[in-house]
Amino acid sequence: MKVDQEGNVYCTGPGGIHVIDRTGKKLGRIRLMLTTNMCFGEDDWKTFFVTTRSTVYRFRLNVPGVPV
């Protein structure tokens, strides 16, 4: 699980990564199979990296992640 600066949670589940807001409402899903890990990165923390068993994906988001 990862969290962005607005409190949205990114969690793996059936069919990909589910994005849920702080009230529990599902905002959407990033459809990927067999997700193995995910993290926010780059200087502004707005890049979301996701790994699967065979691929690394990179997505640019509007909301930065929480720096760790």
PQR file of N, CA, C, O and H, with PARSE charges and radii, in Angstrom:
ATOM      1  N   MET A   1       0.836  -1.184   0.000 -0.4000 1.5000
ATOM      2  CA  MET A   1       0.000   0.000   0.000 -0.0000 2.0000
ATOM      3  C   MET A   1       0.875   1.240   0.000  0.5500 1.7000
ATOM      4  O   MET A   1       1.936   1.266   0.623 -0.5500 1.4000
ATOM      5  N   LYS A   2       0.426   2.255  -0.696 -0.4000 1.5000
ATOM      6  CA  LYS A   2       1.077   3.565  -0.700 -0.0000 2.0000
ATOM      7  C   LYS A   2       0.003   4.630  -0.543  0.5500 1.7000
ATOM      8  O   LYS A   2      -1.168   4.388  -0.835 -0.5500 1.4000
ATOM      9  H   LYS A   2      -0.436   2.234  -1.202  0.4000 1.0000
ATOM     10  N   VAL A   3       0.409   5.817  -0.076 -0.4000 1.5000
ATOM     11  CA  VAL A   3      -0.524   6.917   0.168 -0.0000 2.0000
ATOM     12  C   VAL A   3       0.014   8.180  -0.491  0.5500 1.7000
ATOM     13  O   VAL A   3       1.214   8.451  -0.436 -0.5500 1.4000
ATOM     14  H   VAL A   3       1.360   6.013   0.161  0.4000 1.0000
ATOM     15  N   ASP A   4      -0.885   8.964  -1.124 -0.4000 1.5000
ATOM     16  CA  ASP A   4      -0.458  10.245  -1.678 -0.0000 2.0000
ATOM     17  C   ASP A   4      -0.744  11.368  -0.679  0.5500 1.7000
ATOM     18  O   ASP A   4      -1.309  11.124   0.387 -0.5500 1.4000
ATOM     19  H   ASP A   4      -1.860   8.744  -1.168  0.4000 1.0000
ATOM     20  N   GLN A   5      -0.354  12.596  -1.024 -0.4000 1.5000
ATOM     21  CA  GLN A   5      -0.460  13.713  -0.090 -0.0000 2.0000
ATOM     22  C   GLN A   5      -1.887  14.186   0.157  0.5500 1.7000
ATOM     23  O   GLN A   5      -2.112  15.020   1.034 -0.5500 1.4000
ATOM     24  H   GLN A   5       0.104  12.795  -1.891  0.4000 1.0000
ATOM     25  N   GLU A   6      -2.857  13.672  -0.599 -0.4000 1.5000
ATOM     26  CA  GLU A   6      -4.270  13.977  -0.341 -0.0000 2.0000
ATOM     27  C   GLU A   6      -4.940  12.881   0.487  0.5500 1.7000
ATOM     28  O   GLU A   6      -6.134  12.963   0.777 -0.5500 1.4000
ATOM     29  H   GLU A   6      -2.674  12.994  -1.311  0.4000 1.0000
ATOM     30  N   GLY A   7      -4.172  11.855   0.868 -0.4000 1.5000
ATOM     31  CA  GLY A   7      -4.721  10.783   1.677 -0.0000 2.0000
ATOM     32  C   GLY A   7      -5.314   9.637   0.888  0.5500 1.7000
ATOM     33  O   GLY A   7      -5.926   8.743   1.473 -0.5500 1.4000
ATOM     34  H   GLY A   7      -3.202  11.789   0.633  0.4000 1.0000
ATOM     35  N   ASN A   8      -5.150   9.639  -0.423 -0.4000 1.5000
ATOM     36  CA  ASN A   8      -5.636   8.535  -1.242 -0.0000 2.0000
ATOM     37  C   ASN A   8      -4.716   7.330  -1.075  0.5500 1.7000
ATOM     38  O   ASN A   8      -3.495   7.473  -1.016 -0.5500 1.4000
ATOM     39  H   ASN A   8      -4.652  10.365  -0.897  0.4000 1.0000
ATOM     40  N   VAL A   9      -5.313   6.145  -0.999 -0.4000 1.5000
ATOM     41  CA  VAL A   9      -4.560   4.911  -0.801 -0.0000 2.0000
ATOM     42  C   VAL A   9      -4.488   4.149  -2.119  0.5500 1.7000
ATOM     43  O   VAL A   9      -5.487   4.013  -2.825 -0.5500 1.4000
ATOM     44  H   VAL A   9      -6.305   6.029  -1.047  0.4000 1.0000
ATOM     45  N   TYR A  10      -3.302   3.656  -2.439 -0.4000 1.5000
ATOM     46  CA  TYR A  10      -3.051   2.836  -3.624 -0.0000 2.0000
ATOM     47  C   TYR A  10      -2.760   1.436  -3.114  0.5500 1.7000
ATOM     48  O   TYR A  10      -1.787   1.223  -2.391 -0.5500 1.4000
ATOM     49  H   TYR A  10      -2.491   3.766  -1.865  0.4000 1.0000
ATOM     50  N   CYS A  11      -3.603   0.480  -3.492 -0.4000 1.5000
ATOM     51  CA  CYS A  11      -3.535  -0.861  -2.915 -0.0000 2.0000
ATOM     52  C   CYS A  11      -3.707  -1.900  -4.022  0.5500 1.7000
ATOM     53  O   CYS A  11      -4.586  -1.763  -4.872 -0.5500 1.4000
ATOM     54  H   CYS A  11      -4.394   0.653  -4.080  0.4000 1.0000
ATOM     55  N   THR A  12      -2.879  -2.925  -4.013 -0.4000 1.5000
ATOM     56  CA  THR A  12      -3.049  -3.978  -5.008 -0.0000 2.0000
ATOM     57  C   THR A  12      -4.250  -4.842  -4.641  0.5500 1.7000
ATOM     58  O   THR A  12      -4.577  -5.026  -3.469 -0.5500 1.4000
ATOM     59  H   THR A  12      -2.164  -3.036  -3.322  0.4000 1.0000
ATOM     60  N   GLY A  13      -4.883  -5.355  -5.659 -0.4000 1.5000
ATOM     61  CA  GLY A  13      -6.047  -6.208  -5.470 -0.0000 2.0000
ATOM     62  C   GLY A  13      -6.389  -6.885  -6.780  0.5500 1.7000
ATOM     63  O   GLY A  13      -5.618  -6.801  -7.736 -0.5500 1.4000
ATOM     64  H   GLY A  13      -4.618  -5.205  -6.612  0.4000 1.0000
ATOM     65  N   PRO A  14      -7.530  -7.554  -6.846 -0.5600 1.5000
ATOM     66  CA  PRO A  14      -7.918  -8.228  -8.079  0.2800 2.0000
ATOM     67  C   PRO A  14      -7.982  -7.248  -9.254  0.5500 1.7000
ATOM     68  O   PRO A  14      -8.690  -6.243  -9.196 -0.5500 1.4000
ATOM     69  N   GLY A  15      -7.254  -7.545 -10.294 -0.4000 1.5000
ATOM     70  CA  GLY A  15      -7.309  -6.734 -11.502 -0.0000 2.0000
ATOM     71  C   GLY A  15      -6.414  -5.515 -11.535  0.5500 1.7000
ATOM     72  O   GLY A  15      -6.476  -4.738 -12.488 -0.5500 1.4000
ATOM     73  H   GLY A  15      -6.678  -8.362 -10.342  0.4000 1.0000
ATOM     74  N   GLY A  16      -5.574  -5.321 -10.513 -0.4000 1.5000
ATOM     75  CA  GLY A  16      -4.654  -4.198 -10.576 -0.0000 2.0000
ATOM     76  C   GLY A  16      -4.496  -3.450  -9.269  0.5500 1.7000
ATOM     77  O   GLY A  16      -4.595  -4.024  -8.185 -0.5500 1.4000
ATOM     78  H   GLY A  16      -5.524  -5.952  -9.739  0.4000 1.0000
ATOM     79  N   ILE A  17      -4.247  -2.144  -9.398 -0.4000 1.5000
ATOM     80  CA  ILE A  17      -4.048  -1.281  -8.240 -0.0000 2.0000
ATOM     81  C   ILE A  17      -5.302  -0.440  -8.065  0.5500 1.7000
ATOM     82  O   ILE A  17      -5.693   0.302  -8.966 -0.5500 1.4000
ATOM     83  H   ILE A  17      -4.167  -1.678 -10.279  0.4000 1.0000
ATOM     84  N   HIS A  18      -5.925  -0.557  -6.909 -0.4000 1.5000
ATOM     85  CA  HIS A  18      -7.141   0.185  -6.602 -0.0000 2.0000
ATOM     86  C   HIS A  18      -6.760   1.478  -5.884  0.5500 1.7000
ATOM     87  O   HIS A  18      -5.910   1.476  -4.993 -0.5500 1.4000
ATOM     88  H   HIS A  18      -5.608  -1.159  -6.177  0.4000 1.0000
ATOM     89  N   VAL A  19      -7.394   2.576  -6.279 -0.4000 1.5000
ATOM     90  CA  VAL A  19      -7.150   3.871  -5.651 -0.0000 2.0000
ATOM     91  C   VAL A  19      -8.407   4.246  -4.868  0.5500 1.7000
ATOM     92  O   VAL A  19      -9.502   4.327  -5.424 -0.5500 1.4000
ATOM     93  H   VAL A  19      -8.085   2.577  -7.002  0.4000 1.0000
ATOM     94  N   ILE A  20      -8.225   4.472  -3.563 -0.4000 1.5000
ATOM     95  CA  ILE A  20      -9.351   4.704  -2.658 -0.0000 2.0000
ATOM     96  C   ILE A  20      -9.102   6.005  -1.910  0.5500 1.7000
ATOM     97  O   ILE A  20      -7.994   6.231  -1.424 -0.5500 1.4000
ATOM     98  H   ILE A  20      -7.335   4.406  -3.111  0.4000 1.0000
ATOM     99  N   ASP A  21     -10.120   6.873  -1.809 -0.4000 1.5000
ATOM    100  CA  ASP A  21      -9.926   8.137  -1.096 -0.0000 2.0000
ATOM    101  C   ASP A  21     -10.022   7.934   0.408  0.5500 1.7000
ATOM    102  O   ASP A  21     -10.291   6.828   0.878 -0.5500 1.4000
ATOM    103  H   ASP A  21     -11.020   6.689  -2.204  0.4000 1.0000
ATOM    104  N   ARG A  22      -9.800   9.011   1.162 -0.4000 1.5000
ATOM    105  CA  ARG A  22      -9.747   8.911   2.627 -0.0000 2.0000
ATOM    106  C   ARG A  22     -11.073   8.518   3.267  0.5500 1.7000
ATOM    107  O   ARG A  22     -11.096   8.115   4.430 -0.5500 1.4000
ATOM    108  H   ARG A  22      -9.581   9.909   0.780  0.4000 1.0000
ATOM    109  N   THR A  23     -12.193   8.630   2.522 -0.4000 1.5000
ATOM    110  CA  THR A  23     -13.492   8.215   3.065 -0.0000 2.0000
ATOM    111  C   THR A  23     -13.842   6.774   2.716  0.5500 1.7000
ATOM    112  O   THR A  23     -14.863   6.252   3.164 -0.5500 1.4000
ATOM    113  H   THR A  23     -12.174   8.958   1.577  0.4000 1.0000
ATOM    114  N   GLY A  24     -12.994   6.132   1.915 -0.4000 1.5000
ATOM    115  CA  GLY A  24     -13.240   4.746   1.518 -0.0000 2.0000
ATOM    116  C   GLY A  24     -13.876   4.594   0.152  0.5500 1.7000
ATOM    117  O   GLY A  24     -14.152   3.472  -0.272 -0.5500 1.4000
ATOM    118  H   GLY A  24     -12.165   6.556   1.551  0.4000 1.0000
ATOM    119  N   LYS A  25     -14.117   5.698  -0.554 -0.4000 1.5000
ATOM    120  CA  LYS A  25     -14.711   5.653  -1.891 -0.0000 2.0000
ATOM    121  C   LYS A  25     -13.652   5.260  -2.919  0.5500 1.7000
ATOM    122  O   LYS A  25     -12.556   5.821  -2.943 -0.5500 1.4000
ATOM    123  H   LYS A  25     -13.893   6.610  -0.209  0.4000 1.0000
ATOM    124  N   LYS A  26     -13.995   4.290  -3.765 -0.4000 1.5000
ATOM    125  CA  LYS A  26     -13.080   3.859  -4.818 -0.0000 2.0000
ATOM    126  C   LYS A  26     -13.028   4.923  -5.913  0.5500 1.7000
ATOM    127  O   LYS A  26     -14.050   5.256  -6.514 -0.5500 1.4000
ATOM    128  H   LYS A  26     -14.885   3.834  -3.745  0.4000 1.0000
ATOM    129  N   LEU A  27     -11.840   5.448  -6.164 -0.4000 1.5000
ATOM    130  CA  LEU A  27     -11.654   6.467  -7.198 -0.0000 2.0000
ATOM    131  C   LEU A  27     -11.372   5.851  -8.557  0.5500 1.7000
ATOM    132  O   LEU A  27     -11.712   6.431  -9.588 -0.5500 1.4000
ATOM    133  H   LEU A  27     -11.010   5.178  -5.675  0.4000 1.0000
ATOM    134  N   GLY A  28     -10.758   4.689  -8.563 -0.4000 1.5000
ATOM    135  CA  GLY A  28     -10.442   4.054  -9.837 -0.0000 2.0000
ATOM    136  C   GLY A  28      -9.510   2.881  -9.659  0.5500 1.7000
ATOM    137  O   GLY A  28      -9.197   2.471  -8.541 -0.5500 1.4000
ATOM    138  H   GLY A  28     -10.482   4.217  -7.726  0.4000 1.0000
ATOM    139  N   ARG A  29      -9.071   2.345 -10.792 -0.4000 1.5000
ATOM    140  CA  ARG A  29      -8.178   1.196 -10.785 -0.0000 2.0000
ATOM    141  C   ARG A  29      -7.203   1.312 -11.933  0.5500 1.7000
ATOM    142  O   ARG A  29      -7.580   1.653 -13.054 -0.5500 1.4000
ATOM    143  H   ARG A  29      -9.326   2.678 -11.700  0.4000 1.0000
ATOM    144  N   ILE A  30      -5.950   1.026 -11.648 -0.4000 1.5000
ATOM    145  CA  ILE A  30      -4.926   0.903 -12.685 -0.0000 2.0000
ATOM    146  C   ILE A  30      -4.871  -0.582 -13.020  0.5500 1.7000
ATOM    147  O   ILE A  30      -4.441  -1.400 -12.206 -0.5500 1.4000
ATOM    148  H   ILE A  30      -5.644   0.749 -10.737  0.4000 1.0000
ATOM    149  N   ARG A  31      -5.306  -0.914 -14.212 -0.4000 1.5000
ATOM    150  CA  ARG A  31      -5.425  -2.328 -14.589 -0.0000 2.0000
ATOM    151  C   ARG A  31      -4.059  -2.906 -14.965  0.5500 1.7000
ATOM    152  O   ARG A  31      -3.509  -2.601 -16.023 -0.5500 1.4000
ATOM    153  H   ARG A  31      -5.656  -0.250 -14.873  0.4000 1.0000
ATOM    154  N   LEU A  32      -3.534  -3.736 -14.085 -0.4000 1.5000
ATOM    155  CA  LEU A  32      -2.287  -4.448 -14.310 -0.0000 2.0000
ATOM    156  C   LEU A  32      -2.429  -5.844 -13.717  0.5500 1.7000
ATOM    157  O   LEU A  32      -3.178  -6.047 -12.762 -0.5500 1.4000
ATOM    158  H   LEU A  32      -3.982  -3.983 -13.225  0.4000 1.0000
ATOM    159  N   MET A  33      -1.724  -6.781 -14.274 -0.4000 1.5000
ATOM    160  CA  MET A  33      -1.764  -8.145 -13.756 -0.0000 2.0000
ATOM    161  C   MET A  33      -0.485  -8.448 -12.982  0.5500 1.7000
ATOM    162  O   MET A  33       0.605  -8.038 -13.382 -0.5500 1.4000
ATOM    163  H   MET A  33      -1.115  -6.616 -15.050  0.4000 1.0000
ATOM    164  N   LEU A  34      -0.627  -9.159 -11.884 -0.4000 1.5000
ATOM    165  CA  LEU A  34       0.488  -9.674 -11.096 -0.0000 2.0000
ATOM    166  C   LEU A  34       1.435  -8.573 -10.611  0.5500 1.7000
ATOM    167  O   LEU A  34       2.649  -8.673 -10.789 -0.5500 1.4000
ATOM    168  H   LEU A  34      -1.512  -9.492 -11.559  0.4000 1.0000
ATOM    169  N   THR A  35       0.881  -7.530 -10.001 -0.4000 1.5000
ATOM    170  CA  THR A  35       1.680  -6.444  -9.448 -0.0000 2.0000
ATOM    171  C   THR A  35       2.523  -6.976  -8.294  0.5500 1.7000
ATOM    172  O   THR A  35       2.015  -7.680  -7.421 -0.5500 1.4000
ATOM    173  H   THR A  35      -0.105  -7.450  -9.856  0.4000 1.0000
ATOM    174  N   THR A  36       3.824  -6.634  -8.291 -0.4000 1.5000
ATOM    175  CA  THR A  36       4.713  -7.116  -7.238 -0.0000 2.0000
ATOM    176  C   THR A  36       5.156  -6.017  -6.280  0.5500 1.7000
ATOM    177  O   THR A  36       5.462  -6.307  -5.123 -0.5500 1.4000
ATOM    178  H   THR A  36       4.237  -6.062  -9.000  0.4000 1.0000
ATOM    179  N   ASN A  37       5.199  -4.761  -6.729 -0.4000 1.5000
ATOM    180  CA  ASN A  37       5.595  -3.665  -5.849 -0.0000 2.0000
ATOM    181  C   ASN A  37       5.221  -2.339  -6.497  0.5500 1.7000
ATOM    182  O   ASN A  37       4.933  -2.284  -7.693 -0.5500 1.4000
ATOM    183  H   ASN A  37       4.950  -4.525  -7.668  0.4000 1.0000
ATOM    184  N   MET A  38       5.227  -1.265  -5.699 -0.4000 1.5000
ATOM    185  CA  MET A  38       4.917   0.069  -6.218 -0.0000 2.0000
ATOM    186  C   MET A  38       5.521   1.111  -5.291  0.5500 1.7000
ATOM    187  O   MET A  38       5.714   0.862  -4.101 -0.5500 1.4000
ATOM    188  H   MET A  38       5.462  -1.310  -4.728  0.4000 1.0000
ATOM    189  N   CYS A  39       5.822   2.301  -5.854 -0.4000 1.5000
ATOM    190  CA  CYS A  39       6.348   3.388  -5.032 -0.0000 2.0000
ATOM    191  C   CYS A  39       6.222   4.709  -5.794  0.5500 1.7000
ATOM    192  O   CYS A  39       6.101   4.727  -7.019 -0.5500 1.4000
ATOM    193  H   CYS A  39       5.665   2.504  -6.821  0.4000 1.0000
ATOM    194  N   PHE A  40       6.252   5.812  -5.043 -0.4000 1.5000
ATOM    195  CA  PHE A  40       6.332   7.144  -5.627 -0.0000 2.0000
ATOM    196  C   PHE A  40       7.798   7.531  -5.719  0.5500 1.7000
ATOM    197  O   PHE A  40       8.615   7.068  -4.923 -0.5500 1.4000
ATOM    198  H   PHE A  40       6.350   5.797  -4.048  0.4000 1.0000
ATOM    199  N   GLY A  41       8.137   8.379  -6.688 -0.4000 1.5000
ATOM    200  CA  GLY A  41       9.531   8.766  -6.817 -0.0000 2.0000
ATOM    201  C   GLY A  41       9.723  10.013  -7.641  0.5500 1.7000
ATOM    202  O   GLY A  41       8.778  10.748  -7.926 -0.5500 1.4000
ATOM    203  H   GLY A  41       7.473   8.754  -7.335  0.4000 1.0000
ATOM    204  N   GLU A  42      10.970  10.239  -8.020 -0.4000 1.5000
ATOM    205  CA  GLU A  42      11.498  11.418  -8.701 -0.0000 2.0000
ATOM    206  C   GLU A  42      11.432  12.624  -7.768  0.5500 1.7000
ATOM    207  O   GLU A  42      10.870  12.536  -6.676 -0.5500 1.4000
ATOM    208  H   GLU A  42      11.738   9.642  -7.788  0.4000 1.0000
ATOM    209  N   ASP A  43      11.995  13.733  -8.187 -0.4000 1.5000
ATOM    210  CA  ASP A  43      12.155  14.911  -7.326 -0.0000 2.0000
ATOM    211  C   ASP A  43      10.838  15.455  -6.771  0.5500 1.7000
ATOM    212  O   ASP A  43      10.795  15.919  -5.631 -0.5500 1.4000
ATOM    213  H   ASP A  43      12.452  13.804  -9.074  0.4000 1.0000
ATOM    214  N   ASP A  44       9.765  15.403  -7.565 -0.4000 1.5000
ATOM    215  CA  ASP A  44       8.486  15.976  -7.118 -0.0000 2.0000
ATOM    216  C   ASP A  44       7.529  14.930  -6.537  0.5500 1.7000
ATOM    217  O   ASP A  44       6.409  15.274  -6.159 -0.5500 1.4000
ATOM    218  H   ASP A  44       9.801  15.026  -8.491  0.4000 1.0000
ATOM    219  N   TRP A  45       7.940  13.678  -6.460 -0.4000 1.5000
ATOM    220  CA  TRP A  45       7.140  12.573  -5.922 -0.0000 2.0000
ATOM    221  C   TRP A  45       5.830  12.354  -6.686  0.5500 1.7000
ATOM    222  O   TRP A  45       4.894  11.769  -6.140 -0.5500 1.4000
ATOM    223  H   TRP A  45       8.850  13.398  -6.768  0.4000 1.0000
ATOM    224  N   LYS A  46       5.748  12.814  -7.943 -0.4000 1.5000
ATOM    225  CA  LYS A  46       4.542  12.633  -8.745 -0.0000 2.0000
ATOM    226  C   LYS A  46       4.662  11.492  -9.751  0.5500 1.7000
ATOM    227  O   LYS A  46       3.754  11.274 -10.553 -0.5500 1.4000
ATOM    228  H   LYS A  46       6.507  13.289  -8.387  0.4000 1.0000
ATOM    229  N   THR A  47       5.763  10.772  -9.714 -0.4000 1.5000
ATOM    230  CA  THR A  47       5.918   9.615 -10.587 -0.0000 2.0000
ATOM    231  C   THR A  47       5.647   8.366  -9.772  0.5500 1.7000
ATOM    232  O   THR A  47       6.202   8.180  -8.689 -0.5500 1.4000
ATOM    233  H   THR A  47       6.500  10.949  -9.063  0.4000 1.0000
ATOM    234  N   PHE A  48       4.791   7.517 -10.303 -0.4000 1.5000
ATOM    235  CA  PHE A  48       4.382   6.290  -9.626 -0.0000 2.0000
ATOM    236  C   PHE A  48       4.991   5.123 -10.392  0.5500 1.7000
ATOM    237  O   PHE A  48       4.675   4.915 -11.563 -0.5500 1.4000
ATOM    238  H   PHE A  48       4.340   7.668 -11.183  0.4000 1.0000
ATOM    239  N   PHE A  49       5.854   4.369  -9.742 -0.4000 1.5000
ATOM    240  CA  PHE A  49       6.507   3.214 -10.350 -0.0000 2.0000
ATOM    241  C   PHE A  49       5.821   1.943  -9.865  0.5500 1.7000
ATOM    242  O   PHE A  49       5.520   1.794  -8.680 -0.5500 1.4000
ATOM    243  H   PHE A  49       6.111   4.538  -8.790  0.4000 1.0000
ATOM    244  N   VAL A  50       5.579   1.030 -10.803 -0.4000 1.5000
ATOM    245  CA  VAL A  50       4.932  -0.240 -10.480 -0.0000 2.0000
ATOM    246  C   VAL A  50       5.720  -1.361 -11.147  0.5500 1.7000
ATOM    247  O   VAL A  50       6.079  -1.266 -12.321 -0.5500 1.4000
ATOM    248  H   VAL A  50       5.823   1.151 -11.765  0.4000 1.0000
ATOM    249  N   THR A  51       5.984  -2.418 -10.393 -0.4000 1.5000
ATOM    250  CA  THR A  51       6.622  -3.586 -10.983 -0.0000 2.0000
ATOM    251  C   THR A  51       5.640  -4.750 -11.018  0.5500 1.7000
ATOM    252  O   THR A  51       4.788  -4.906 -10.144 -0.5500 1.4000
ATOM    253  H   THR A  51       5.693  -2.495  -9.439  0.4000 1.0000
ATOM    254  N   THR A  52       5.792  -5.559 -12.062 -0.4000 1.5000
ATOM    255  CA  THR A  52       5.075  -6.822 -12.165 -0.0000 2.0000
ATOM    256  C   THR A  52       6.155  -7.906 -12.262  0.5500 1.7000
ATOM    257  O   THR A  52       7.340  -7.622 -12.086 -0.5500 1.4000
ATOM    258  H   THR A  52       6.484  -5.433 -12.773  0.4000 1.0000
ATOM    259  N   ARG A  53       5.760  -9.093 -12.529 -0.4000 1.5000
ATOM    260  CA  ARG A  53       6.751 -10.178 -12.633 -0.0000 2.0000
ATOM    261  C   ARG A  53       7.728  -9.982 -13.776  0.5500 1.7000
ATOM    262  O   ARG A  53       8.821 -10.549 -13.752 -0.5500 1.4000
ATOM    263  H   ARG A  53       4.797  -9.324 -12.671  0.4000 1.0000
ATOM    264  N   SER A  54       7.360  -9.189 -14.782 -0.4000 1.5000
ATOM    265  CA  SER A  54       8.232  -9.065 -15.950 -0.0000 2.0000
ATOM    266  C   SER A  54       8.462  -7.629 -16.425  0.5500 1.7000
ATOM    267  O   SER A  54       9.252  -7.419 -17.345 -0.5500 1.4000
ATOM    268  H   SER A  54       6.472  -8.729 -14.801  0.4000 1.0000
ATOM    269  N   THR A  55       7.800  -6.637 -15.828 -0.4000 1.5000
ATOM    270  CA  THR A  55       7.840  -5.285 -16.379 -0.0000 2.0000
ATOM    271  C   THR A  55       7.882  -4.245 -15.266  0.5500 1.7000
ATOM    272  O   THR A  55       7.385  -4.471 -14.163 -0.5500 1.4000
ATOM    273  H   THR A  55       7.158  -6.807 -15.080  0.4000 1.0000
ATOM    274  N   VAL A  56       8.495  -3.085 -15.585 -0.4000 1.5000
ATOM    275  CA  VAL A  56       8.434  -1.917 -14.709 -0.0000 2.0000
ATOM    276  C   VAL A  56       7.630  -0.852 -15.443  0.5500 1.7000
ATOM    277  O   VAL A  56       7.937  -0.521 -16.588 -0.5500 1.4000
ATOM    278  H   VAL A  56       8.899  -2.901 -16.481  0.4000 1.0000
ATOM    279  N   TYR A  57       6.595  -0.312 -14.786 -0.4000 1.5000
ATOM    280  CA  TYR A  57       5.760   0.738 -15.360 -0.0000 2.0000
ATOM    281  C   TYR A  57       6.037   2.049 -14.639  0.5500 1.7000
ATOM    282  O   TYR A  57       6.407   2.061 -13.465 -0.5500 1.4000
ATOM    283  H   TYR A  57       6.345  -0.581 -13.856  0.4000 1.0000
ATOM    284  N   ARG A  58       5.852   3.147 -15.356 -0.4000 1.5000
ATOM    285  CA  ARG A  58       6.045   4.484 -14.787 -0.0000 2.0000
ATOM    286  C   ARG A  58       4.859   5.344 -15.207  0.5500 1.7000
ATOM    287  O   ARG A  58       4.575   5.487 -16.396 -0.5500 1.4000
ATOM    288  H   ARG A  58       5.552   3.137 -16.310  0.4000 1.0000
ATOM    289  N   PHE A  59       4.167   5.920 -14.213 -0.4000 1.5000
ATOM    290  CA  PHE A  59       3.008   6.769 -14.459 -0.0000 2.0000
ATOM    291  C   PHE A  59       3.256   8.132 -13.833  0.5500 1.7000
ATOM    292  O   PHE A  59       3.802   8.217 -12.733 -0.5500 1.4000
ATOM    293  H   PHE A  59       4.398   5.803 -13.247  0.4000 1.0000
ATOM    294  N   ARG A  60       2.864   9.195 -14.517 -0.4000 1.5000
ATOM    295  CA  ARG A  60       2.898  10.533 -13.932 -0.0000 2.0000
ATOM    296  C   ARG A  60       1.522  10.822 -13.352  0.5500 1.7000
ATOM    297  O   ARG A  60       0.506  10.642 -14.023 -0.5500 1.4000
ATOM    298  H   ARG A  60       2.420   9.126 -15.410  0.4000 1.0000
ATOM    299  N   LEU A  61       1.496  11.276 -12.092 -0.4000 1.5000
ATOM    300  CA  LEU A  61       0.243  11.577 -11.405 -0.0000 2.0000
ATOM    301  C   LEU A  61       0.151  13.071 -11.107  0.5500 1.7000
ATOM    302  O   LEU A  61       1.164  13.770 -11.107 -0.5500 1.4000
ATOM    303  H   LEU A  61       2.322  11.422 -11.547  0.4000 1.0000
ATOM    304  N   ASN A  62      -1.061  13.559 -10.854 -0.4000 1.5000
ATOM    305  CA  ASN A  62      -1.261  14.970 -10.506 -0.0000 2.0000
ATOM    306  C   ASN A  62      -0.979  15.250  -9.047  0.5500 1.7000
ATOM    307  O   ASN A  62      -0.653  16.379  -8.681 -0.5500 1.4000
ATOM    308  H   ASN A  62      -1.884  12.991 -10.854  0.4000 1.0000
ATOM    309  N   VAL A  63      -1.100  14.238  -8.213 -0.4000 1.5000
ATOM    310  CA  VAL A  63      -0.915  14.391  -6.774 -0.0000 2.0000
ATOM    311  C   VAL A  63       0.376  13.684  -6.359  0.5500 1.7000
ATOM    312  O   VAL A  63       0.562  12.518  -6.705 -0.5500 1.4000
ATOM    313  H   VAL A  63      -1.365  13.321  -8.510  0.4000 1.0000
ATOM    314  N   PRO A  64       1.268  14.349  -5.635 -0.5600 1.5000
ATOM    315  CA  PRO A  64       2.497  13.680  -5.211  0.2800 2.0000
ATOM    316  C   PRO A  64       2.256  12.669  -4.111  0.5500 1.7000
ATOM    317  O   PRO A  64       1.305  12.788  -3.338 -0.5500 1.4000
ATOM    318  N   GLY A  65       3.119  11.680  -4.045 -0.4000 1.5000
ATOM    319  CA  GLY A  65       3.065  10.703  -2.976 -0.0000 2.0000
ATOM    320  C   GLY A  65       3.671  11.253  -1.703  0.5500 1.7000
ATOM    321  O   GLY A  65       4.294  12.315  -1.708 -0.5500 1.4000
ATOM    322  H   GLY A  65       3.892  11.583  -4.673  0.4000 1.0000
ATOM    323  N   VAL A  66       3.491  10.537  -0.627 -0.4000 1.5000
ATOM    324  CA  VAL A  66       4.088  10.910   0.656 -0.0000 2.0000
ATOM    325  C   VAL A  66       5.537  10.446   0.635  0.5500 1.7000
ATOM    326  O   VAL A  66       5.790   9.251   0.480 -0.5500 1.4000
ATOM    327  H   VAL A  66       2.985   9.674  -0.623  0.4000 1.0000
ATOM    328  N   PRO A  67       6.504  11.361   0.787 -0.5600 1.5000
ATOM    329  CA  PRO A  67       7.918  10.970   0.793  0.2800 2.0000
ATOM    330  C   PRO A  67       8.228  10.050   1.964  0.5500 1.7000
ATOM    331  O   PRO A  67       7.753  10.261   3.080 -0.5500 1.4000
ATOM    332  N   VAL A  68       9.023   9.038   1.698 -0.4000 1.5000
ATOM    333  CA  VAL A  68       9.428   8.121   2.775 -0.0000 2.0000
ATOM    334  C   VAL A  68      10.932   8.150   2.933  0.5500 1.7000
ATOM    335  O   VAL A  68      11.476   7.448   3.786 -0.5500 1.4000
ATOM    336  H   VAL A  68       9.409   8.867   0.792  0.4000 1.0000
TER
END
